Amino acid sequence: CSAHLSQHPPVVIATSIGKDRSHTATQWILDEFVAANSQLRFAIGITDFSYRELNAAAEASILFNSRSFIAFPGSTFSHLVKRKVLGNGGAFHDVEMASV
């Protein structure tokens, strides 16, 4: 999903949450984030597994031009985006996952 602030560049959130039925357990996180930021505009899309690679390529083409990137640890997709963002002079932020 993406949100745009009038004085700032767009903020893009690329997540598997809400894209298909296999990612519904954490849907509440995205729903609460959207509700807490009602002043922003969101475009939330879904995916089709038959076009998974095409969806990833579309997201990557947007994220490659990011100035800053926060990613899910251990993700090959995130690692690829991190390398491209850093190569373009952008910043990468590591996230530590709490163990449950």
WOPEQUI-V176085 format. One record per run of one state. SS is the DSSP state (helix for helix, strand for strand, loop for the rest). FROM is the first residue (numbers start at 1). TO is the last residue. Records with the same first field share a line. If there is no record, write none. Layout:
BEGIN
SS->FROM-TO + FROM-TO
END
This chain:
BEGIN
loop->1-1 + 4-10 + 13-20 + 24-26 + 37-48 + 64-67 + 71-75 + 88-90 + 94-100
strand->2-3 + 11-12 + 68-70 + 91-93
helix->21-23 + 27-36 + 49-63 + 76-87
END
